Amino acid sequence: MNSLNRPDRLALSEKLNISRVLTGLWQVADIEKDGATINPDTGADWLANYAAKGFDTFDMADHYGSAEIIAGTLLARAGDPRPLAFTKWCPAPGPMTPDVVRAGVEDRLRRLNVDQVDLLQFHWWSFLHPTWLDALHELTRLRAEGLIAEIGVTNFDAAHLQIALSDGIPLLTNQVSFSLVDRRATTQLANLCKQSNVKLLAYGTLCGGFLSERWLGQPEPQDIPDWSKMKYKRFIDVTGGWGGFQGILSAAHDIAQKHKISVANVATRWVLEHDHVAGVIVGARLGERVHADDNLRLFSFGLDNDDKAALNAAFNNTADVPGDCGDEYRQPPFLTASGDLSDHLDTMPLAHEASATAHRDNGRQVLSGSKWEGIAGYARAQQIGDRILVSGTTATAGPDRIVAEQNAGAQTTFIIDKILAALAALDASAKDVVRTRIYIVDEADVEAVSKAHGRIFGDIKPANTLVVVAGLIGGYRVEIEAEAIR
């Protein structure tokens, strides 16, 4: 264990040597929500105190109030080596042209007062809008240009992280929720990280402060004042409620007493000891509370087998958070501070718009812009009454680029997203699908393709046919068509 009074560090890449406890600045937005803005110099002084103790890696986003400006003020003062500033770009779905992506990055550079973003983390609200992959390819070009040191993503599930990696995006990190309460990152995402060079940056490790001694044996709170606790109370509710949470908290408290450390240390250490985790993000209430000294104790002990068995026993009395990492932002149950994001997601532009068919009363169709629709004379989807037919669909980005050329499972995920996007334009969804037909060129791909199909349709269970064919036009590994009834 670390005998120095400094946090452990990790060489995340040749360019980034990070503190394994990152200081999260999302609470800046909460502090400033009533309109008051933190003075940048004062805020930079507070960050400097963290950096002086070795917590010199800061995490923020474009929408965390003035967090980027505060960090930029600190970076402007610093020598070499300077603190690291990781930020996120969270654009609304739409065309991700080179100009749009460059403008997003240049805005981060300006607010951070730097020539190169240390880690640019990309968030995307809806994978039904396929231009997220265009954005990542543009970010890759800006990385080669030197405007970005490294690229990460945030709240990506394993399936879409696999698409990006299989399509050649040099991703370094994925930032996701990970805690004693939210253990989704121990499953599919963990397996993918072990197969690649991607590491996780874990947030929510303390569940907004609920994972601490002060909540042990306390009644369930009814009036929650801050955004962070509102969010993580939803996680507690969906995993079995206050009783199950108290079981986890009690087990963590016993372990903390044994090692003479805090419950927060136990909760954070449990996450850190997963091999695919590069670091944990601990939020800072700038100017209010500093937990640097307590966080240093993280590196003075380790969890033994008895500790892990006690926690596992507590886990068995709770439920898992539904879905995969990041699903809480894209589908029910929405586990965000504001709760149901349906209205927010409904305001985002669809990938396609439906139009009336000229030769059929009350018919509608969806055109995706593929050059073959004009050449061959077909639509991506046709609606006749309540019935919707979706043409054979391949993993194509832009006019004619094959996505994830060597990965049939990743192609399947991309294709299903395209099918669901066409359905959305006709006011339908995955739940309306009654039949799918899948064509593959290699029998060895059956399991990967089937798992990708089951990820979306596992509970819906439409009729399905899967056929191995001699070949698909263009060199694709998978093609899928679908039928739905609204």
Stockholm file with secondary structure:
# STOCKHOLM 1.0

chainA/1-486         MNSLNRPDRLALSEKLNISRVLTGLWQVADIEKDGATINPDTGADWLANYAAKGFDTFDMADHYGSAEIIAGTLLARAGDPRPLAFTKWCPAPGPMTPDVVRAGVEDRLRRLNVDQVDLLQFHWWSFLHPTWLDALHELTRLRAEGLIAEIGVTNFDAAHLQIALSDGIPLLTNQVSFSLVDRRATTQLANLCKQSNVKLLAYGTLCGGFLSERWLGQPEPQDIPDWSKMKYKRFIDVTGGWGGFQGILSAAHDIAQKHKISVANVATRWVLEHDHVAGVIVGARLGERVHADDNLRLFSFGLDNDDKAALNAAFNNTADVPGDCGDEYRQPPFLTASGDLSDHLDTMPLAHEASATAHRDNGRQVLSGSKWEGIAGYARAQQIGDRILVSGTTATAGPDRIVAEQNAGAQTTFIIDKILAALAALDASAKDVVRTRIYIVDEADVEAVSKAHGRIFGDIKPANTLVVVAGLIGGYRVEIEAEAIR
#=GR chainA/1-486 SS CCCSSSCCEEECSSSCEEESEEEECTHHHHHTTTSCCCCHHHHHHHHHHHHHTTCCEEECCTTSTTHHHHHHHHHHHCCSSCCEEEEEECCCSSCCCHHHHHHHHHHHHHHHTCSSEEEEEECCSCTTSTHHHHHHHHHHHHHHHTSEEEEEEESCCHHHHHHHHHTTCCEEEEEEECSSSCCGGGSHHHHHHHHSSCEEEEECTTGGGTSSGGGTTCCCCSCCCSHHHHHHHHHHHHTTHHHHHHHHHHHHHHHHHHHTSCHHHHHHHHHHTSTTEEEEEEECBTTTBCCHHHHHGGGGCCCCHHHHHHHHHHHTTSCCCSSSTTGGGTSSSCCSTTCCCHHHHHTSCCSCCEEECTTSTTCEEECCCCHHHHHHTCCSEEEETTEEEEEEECCEETTTEESSTTCHHHHHHHHHHHHHHHHHHTTCCGGGEEEEEEEESCGGGHHHHHHHHHHHHTTTCCEEEEEECSCCTTSCSEEEEEEEEC
#=GC SS_cons         CCCSSSCCEEECSSSCEEESEEEECTHHHHHTTTSCCCCHHHHHHHHHHHHHTTCCEEECCTTSTTHHHHHHHHHHHCCSSCCEEEEEECCCSSCCCHHHHHHHHHHHHHHHTCSSEEEEEECCSCTTSTHHHHHHHHHHHHHHHTSEEEEEEESCCHHHHHHHHHTTCCEEEEEEECSSSCCGGGSHHHHHHHHSSCEEEEECTTGGGTSSGGGTTCCCCSCCCSHHHHHHHHHHHHTTHHHHHHHHHHHHHHHHHHHTSCHHHHHHHHHHTSTTEEEEEEECBTTTBCCHHHHHGGGGCCCCHHHHHHHHHHHTTSCCCSSSTTGGGTSSSCCSTTCCCHHHHHTSCCSCCEEECTTSTTCEEECCCCHHHHHHTCCSEEEETTEEEEEEECCEETTTEESSTTCHHHHHHHHHHHHHHHHHHTTCCGGGEEEEEEEESCGGGHHHHHHHHHHHHTTTCCEEEEEECSCCTTSCSEEEEEEEEC
//
